Amino acid sequence: MDIHGAGEGVRQRLLSARWVLAAAVAGIALVAIEAGADYRIAVGASLAVIAVAAFAPRRSLRERRAEREAEANRPAMGSITAEALAAAVSDPLVIFDRQAAVIHVNSVCAVAFPGLSIGTSLPLRFRAPEMQELIAKALTHGQPISIDYSEKVPVERFFRVNVSPVGDGGDLFAMIFRDQSEIRRIDRMRADFIANASHELRTPLASVAGFIETLRGPAKNDPAAREQFLQIMQAQTARMARLIDDLLSLSRLEMKPYLNPAERVDLKPLIEGVIDALNPLAEDSGVRIDANLGADPLVVGGSRDELIQVFENLLENACKYGRSGGLVEISVIHPGQQNGIDVSVRDHGPGIPEEHIPRLTERFYRVDVETSRGQKGTGLGLAIVKHILTRHKARLTVSSRSGEGATFTVHFPPPNS
């Protein structure tokens, strides 16, 4: 026992209660004097009061009340079952025993891994070598362990799997699957984006560098070759500028994908302005743009500049890639404010094979690489359209058959939705 510590505690108690003790001793003395009692009795009573103050437990009324309230509000832990705790976990969770047999699975796990139920042998359900090794090490060493695990069927999924012993006995183990699929998908998209952007910029840069070398060498004194090479270099630098502009636009849109513009925009004059701006391109492509926008205003909620970008991309693509059909049609389905507005852009060109349609809005995705580059495309136009429409709570659908042209339809919600 720490005598010094105990003595210090007594001293602190007496010091903190000094005024109460002084009052108590004075009261005892007054009572003794009034009663004519022996002074020894008064001294003994005073010493008793001091002893109680020094050694009795010190809890104030407020502290005792707080303790009672805490006790009343404390949950009864004994009433919480393991199943209830497992159900509260948002990730798939499996509890298994030393025979690697499943004891319990939560509802999330039952959905993520159909067929995994009580009594299932984990080594038989998860046959991947890394999972077999994980289970074996957990049973052998009884220590927390983690691995990365992926499944290919029915869809590709990636998990971070953690196994830990439950309690002190070490007879039960908890296995938690943390889904990493979205993180992996974003990392893959980022890597693909960097690779594609680097490739797209490398080609015109290599072309410009080659022509510069030629102009400084064999074509140094050839005016005709110099003029031709300079035109090509100008076209390549313009292509790089378009690519950089599209990359910057896409980056700005991705930074705030859910910022809903609050303007109210009439699509009719907006689309008419886009058609006027693209008429020279249509004439160069041998295409006529036919607009059927109706007589009523076409009001939607959105950003005017961004919506101009949407219809510029759609009409420009229709003119470039549907030029063999000679006609591009833009029409509006306007069933009323309650159902929103649909705007379709249709070309009569060669169409798009069905297998390519789901990937058209991916960055740098092209149905025909050579044709796209020949048309001075960057491969980012439809990706930009998709992101702008997402900001506007709108969506894009594509329908096409080979040889029958393609139709791109923008579905706008009601302006107040």
C-alpha positions in Angstrom: 0.0 0.0 0.0 1.3 3.5 -0.8 1.3 5.2 2.6 2.5 8.5 1.2 -0.2 8.5 -1.4 -2.9 7.6 1.2 -1.7 10.4 3.5 -1.8 12.9 0.7 -5.3 11.8 -0.1 -6.4 12.4 3.5 -4.7 15.8 3.6 -6.5 16.9 0.4 -9.9 15.7 1.8 -9.4 17.7 5.0 -8.1 20.7 3.1 -11.1 20.8 0.7 -13.5 20.4 3.6 -11.8 22.7 6.1 -14.7 25.3 6.3 -17.3 22.6 6.8 -15.1 21.0 9.5 -14.5 24.3 11.3 -18.2 24.9 11.4 -18.9 21.4 12.7 -16.3 21.7 15.4 -17.6 25.1 16.5 -21.1 23.8 16.6 -20.1 20.8 18.8 -18.2 23.2 21.1 -21.2 25.5 21.5 -23.6 22.6 22.2 -21.2 21.2 24.8 -20.8 24.5 26.6 -24.6 25.1 26.6 -25.1 21.6 28.0 -22.3 21.9 30.5 -20.8 18.7 29.2 -17.3 17.5 29.8 -14.8 19.0 27.3 -13.5 15.5 26.6 -16.8 14.6 25.0 -16.7 17.7 22.8 -13.1 16.9 21.8 -14.1 13.3 21.0 -17.0 14.4 18.9 -14.9 16.8 17.0 -12.3 14.1 16.3 -15.0 11.8 15.1 -16.3 14.4 12.6 -12.7 14.9 11.3 -12.2 11.2 10.9 -15.4 10.8 8.9 -14.4 13.7 6.7 -11.0 12.2 6.1 -11.9 8.6 5.3 -15.6 8.5 4.2 -16.3 8.2 0.5 -16.8 11.6 -1.0 -19.7 11.8 -3.5 -21.8 14.8 -3.9 -25.6 14.6 -4.4 -25.1 15.7 -8.0 -22.6 13.0 -8.6 -24.8 10.3 -7.1 -27.8 11.5 -9.2 -25.6 11.4 -12.4 -24.5 7.9 -11.6 -28.1 6.8 -11.1 -29.1 8.3 -14.4 -26.2 6.7 -16.2 -27.1 3.4 -14.8 -30.7 3.7 -15.9 -29.6 4.7 -19.4 -26.9 2.1 -19.9 -28.0 -0.5 -22.5 -28.3 -4.1 -21.3 -25.4 -5.5 -23.3 -26.3 -9.0 -22.4 -29.5 -8.7 -24.4 -27.6 -7.8 -27.7 -27.1 -11.0 -29.6 -24.2 -11.8 -32.0 -26.8 -11.9 -34.9 -27.9 -8.4 -34.0 -24.4 -7.1 -34.0 -23.6 -8.8 -37.4 -26.8 -7.4 -38.9 -25.6 -3.9 -38.0 -22.4 -4.3 -40.1 -22.9 -2.8 -43.6 -20.3 -5.1 -45.2 -20.8 -8.8 -45.9 -19.8 -10.7 -42.7 -19.3 -14.4 -42.0 -18.7 -16.1 -38.7 -17.1 -19.5 -38.9 -15.6 -22.0 -36.5 -12.4 -24.0 -36.2 -13.6 -26.5 -38.8 -14.0 -23.5 -41.3 -17.8 -24.1 -41.2 -20.1 -21.2 -41.4 -21.9 -20.4 -38.2 -23.7 -17.2 -39.2 -23.9 -14.8 -42.2 -25.5 -11.4 -42.1 -28.2 -10.3 -44.7 -25.7 -8.3 -46.7 -23.5 -11.3 -47.1 -26.4 -13.5 -48.1 -27.2 -11.1 -51.0 -23.5 -10.7 -52.1 -22.7 -14.4 -52.0 -25.8 -16.5 -52.8 -25.7 -20.0 -51.5 -23.4 -19.2 -48.6 -25.4 -20.4 -45.6 -25.0 -21.9 -42.1 -23.0 -25.2 -42.3 -21.2 -24.3 -45.6 -17.5 -25.1 -45.7 -15.6 -21.9 -46.6 -12.7 -23.7 -48.3 -15.3 -25.4 -50.6 -17.1 -22.1 -51.3 -14.0 -20.0 -51.9 -11.6 -22.1 -54.0 -9.2 -19.3 -54.9 -5.7 -20.1 -53.6 -5.4 -16.8 -51.8 -8.7 -17.5 -49.9 -7.6 -21.0 -49.0 -4.3 -19.6 -47.6 -6.2 -16.9 -45.7 -8.5 -19.4 -44.0 -5.6 -21.8 -43.2 -3.5 -19.0 -41.6 -6.4 -17.7 -39.6 -7.1 -21.1 -38.1 -3.4 -21.9 -37.5 -2.2 -18.6 -36.0 -5.4 -17.1 -34.6 -4.3 -13.6 -35.6 -6.0 -10.9 -37.7 -5.1 -11.2 -41.4 -6.1 -9.5 -44.6 -5.9 -10.1 -48.3 -7.2 -8.8 -51.7 -9.7 -11.1 -53.4 -11.6 -10.9 -56.6 -14.5 -12.7 -58.2 -15.2 -12.8 -62.0 -18.7 -14.3 -62.0 -21.4 -13.1 -62.4 -19.7 -9.8 -62.6 -16.1 -8.7 -61.7 -15.9 -7.7 -58.1 -12.9 -6.8 -55.8 -12.8 -7.2 -52.1 -10.5 -6.5 -49.2 -11.1 -9.6 -46.9 -10.3 -9.3 -43.2 -10.4 -12.3 -40.8 -10.1 -11.8 -37.0 -10.7 -14.2 -34.0 -13.8 -13.5 -32.0 -13.4 -13.2 -28.2 -10.6 -14.7 -26.1 -11.3 -18.4 -26.8 -10.3 -18.4 -30.4 -12.9 -20.9 -31.5 -14.8 -18.5 -33.7 -13.6 -16.2 -36.4 -15.2 -13.2 -38.2 -14.6 -12.7 -42.0 -15.6 -9.3 -43.4 -15.6 -8.4 -47.1 -15.0 -4.8 -47.9 -16.1 -4.0 -51.5 -13.3 -2.3 -53.4 -14.9 -2.6 -56.9 -15.7 1.1 -57.3 -12.3 2.2 -56.2 -10.6 -0.3 -58.6 -12.9 0.9 -61.4 -12.0 4.5 -60.8 -8.3 3.7 -60.7 -8.6 1.8 -63.9 -10.5 4.6 -65.6 -7.8 7.1 -64.4 -5.0 4.9 -65.8 -6.8 4.4 -69.1 -7.6 8.1 -69.3 -3.9 9.1 -68.8 -2.8 6.4 -71.3 -5.3 7.5 -73.9 -4.6 11.2 -73.5 -0.9 10.6 -73.8 -1.4 8.6 -76.9 -3.7 11.2 -78.5 -1.3 14.0 -77.8 1.8 12.0 -78.8 0.6 11.4 -82.4 0.2 15.1 -83.5 3.4 16.0 -81.5 5.4 13.4 -83.4 3.9 14.7 -86.6 4.8 18.3 -85.9 8.3 17.3 -84.7 8.9 15.3 -87.9 7.8 18.1 -90.2 10.0 20.6 -88.3 13.0 18.4 -88.8 12.2 18.1 -92.5 11.7 21.8 -92.9 15.1 22.4 -91.3 16.7 19.8 -93.6 15.7 18.5 -97.0 12.7 20.9 -97.5 14.6 23.9 -96.3 14.7 25.6 -99.7 11.5 24.0 -101.2 8.7 26.6 -101.0 6.0 24.2 -102.1 6.9 21.5 -99.6 7.3 24.1 -96.9 3.8 25.5 -97.5 2.3 22.0 -97.5 4.1 21.0 -94.3 3.1 24.2 -92.5 -0.6 23.5 -93.3 -0.3 20.0 -91.9 1.4 21.3 -88.8 -1.3 23.9 -88.3 -4.0 21.2 -88.6 -2.1 19.1 -86.0 -1.7 21.9 -83.5 -5.4 22.8 -83.9 -6.2 19.2 -83.1 -4.1 19.3 -80.0 -5.8 22.6 -79.0 -9.2 21.0 -79.4 -8.2 18.0 -77.4 -6.8 20.1 -74.6 -10.0 22.3 -74.6 -12.2 19.1 -74.4 -10.0 17.7 -71.6 -10.4 20.9 -69.6 -14.2 21.0 -70.2 -14.5 17.4 -69.0 -12.3 18.0 -66.0 -14.5 21.0 -64.9 -17.7 19.0 -65.3 -16.3 16.0 -63.3 -15.3 18.3 -60.4 -18.9 19.3 -59.8 -21.0 16.5 -61.5 -24.2 17.2 -59.4 -24.3 21.0 -59.5 -27.7 21.6 -60.9 -27.9 24.9 -62.9 -30.8 27.1 -61.9 -31.4 29.0 -65.1 -34.5 28.5 -67.2 -33.6 28.1 -70.9 -35.8 28.1 -74.0 -34.3 25.3 -76.2 -35.9 26.5 -79.4 -33.8 29.7 -80.1 -30.8 27.9 -78.6 -31.0 25.0 -81.1 -31.7 27.4 -83.9 -28.5 29.3 -83.1 -26.5 26.1 -83.0 -27.9 25.1 -86.5 -27.0 28.5 -87.9 -23.4 28.2 -86.5 -23.0 24.7 -88.0 -24.5 25.3 -91.4 -21.1 25.9 -93.0 -19.9 22.6 -91.7 -23.1 20.9 -93.0 -22.6 22.4 -96.4 -18.9 21.3 -96.5 -20.1 17.7 -95.6 -22.9 17.8 -98.2 -25.5 17.5 -95.4 -28.8 19.4 -95.0 -30.1 20.0 -91.4 -33.9 19.8 -91.1 -35.3 21.2 -87.9 -38.8 20.5 -86.6 -39.0 22.4 -83.3 -42.7 23.3 -83.2 -44.2 26.6 -82.3 -44.3 26.5 -78.5 -41.4 27.5 -76.2 -39.3 24.6 -75.0 -38.3 25.6 -71.5 -36.0 23.5 -69.4 -33.9 24.1 -66.3 -30.2 24.4 -67.1 -27.1 26.3 -68.2 -27.4 27.9 -71.6 -23.7 27.6 -72.4 -23.5 23.9 -71.5 -26.7 23.1 -73.4 -25.2 24.8 -76.5 -22.2 22.5 -76.1 -24.5 19.5 -75.9 -26.3 20.2 -79.2 -23.1 21.4 -80.9 -21.6 18.0 -80.2 -24.6 16.0 -81.3 -25.3 18.0 -84.5 -21.6 18.1 -85.4 -21.3 14.3 -85.0 -24.4 13.8 -87.1 -23.0 16.0 -89.9 -19.6 14.3 -89.9 -20.5 10.7 -89.5 -23.9 10.7 -91.2 -22.8 12.6 -94.2 -23.4 9.8 -96.6 -27.2 10.1 -95.9 -27.2 13.7 -96.9 -29.8 14.7 -94.2 -29.7 15.4 -90.4 -33.1 15.8 -88.7 -33.6 17.4 -85.3 -37.0 17.2 -83.8 -38.7 17.7 -80.5 -41.3 15.6 -78.6 -43.0 18.0 -76.2 -45.8 16.1 -74.4 -46.1 18.8 -71.8 -44.3 20.2 -68.8 -45.4 17.2 -66.6 -43.4 14.7 -68.7 -40.5 16.9 -69.7 -39.0 17.4 -73.2 -37.3 14.9 -75.6 -35.0 16.3 -78.4 -33.7 13.8 -81.0 -30.9 14.2 -83.5 -31.1 11.7 -86.3 -28.7 11.1 -89.2 -29.1 8.8 -92.2 -25.6 7.5 -92.4 -24.1 4.0 -92.1 -25.3 3.6 -88.5 -23.6 2.2 -85.5 -23.1 -1.5 -84.8 -25.1 -2.6 -81.7 -22.1 -3.8 -79.8 -20.6 -0.3 -79.8 -23.6 1.6 -78.5 -23.1 1.0 -74.7 -19.6 2.4 -74.9 -20.2 5.5 -77.0 -20.0 7.9 -74.0 -16.7 6.5 -72.8 -13.8 8.9 -73.0 -11.7 8.3 -76.2 -13.9 5.5 -77.4 -14.3 5.4 -81.1 -16.3 3.1 -83.4 -13.8 3.6 -86.2 -10.5 5.2 -85.1 -9.3 6.2 -88.6 -12.7 7.7 -89.6 -12.9 9.6 -86.3 -9.4 11.1 -86.7 -10.1 11.9 -90.3 -13.1 13.9 -89.1 -10.9 15.8 -86.5 -12.7 14.2 -83.6 -11.1 14.1 -80.1 -13.1 11.1 -78.8 -14.4 13.2 -75.9 -17.5 14.9 -77.3 -20.1 12.3 -76.2 -18.4 12.0 -72.8 -18.8 15.7 -72.3 -22.5 15.5 -73.4 -23.1 12.7 -70.9 -21.6 14.7 -68.0 -23.5 17.9 -68.9 -26.8 16.0 -69.0 -26.1 14.4 -65.7 -25.7 17.9 -64.2 -29.1 18.7 -65.7 -30.8 15.5 -64.4 -31.2 14.6 -68.1 -30.1 11.5 -69.9 -29.0 10.4 -73.4 -30.2 7.4 -75.3 -28.9 6.0 -78.6 -30.7 3.8 -81.1 -29.1 2.6 -84.3 -28.9 -0.2 -86.9 -26.2 -0.7 -89.4 -27.1 1.0 -92.7 -30.1 2.8 -91.2 -28.5 5.8 -89.5 -28.4 6.7 -85.8 -30.7 8.6 -83.4 -29.4 10.4 -80.3 -32.2 11.5 -78.0 -31.8 13.8 -75.0 -34.5 13.4 -72.3 -35.0 16.5 -70.2 -37.1 16.3 -67.0 -39.7 19.0 -66.3 -38.0 22.3 -65.4 -39.2 22.3 -61.8 -38.3 18.6 -61.0 
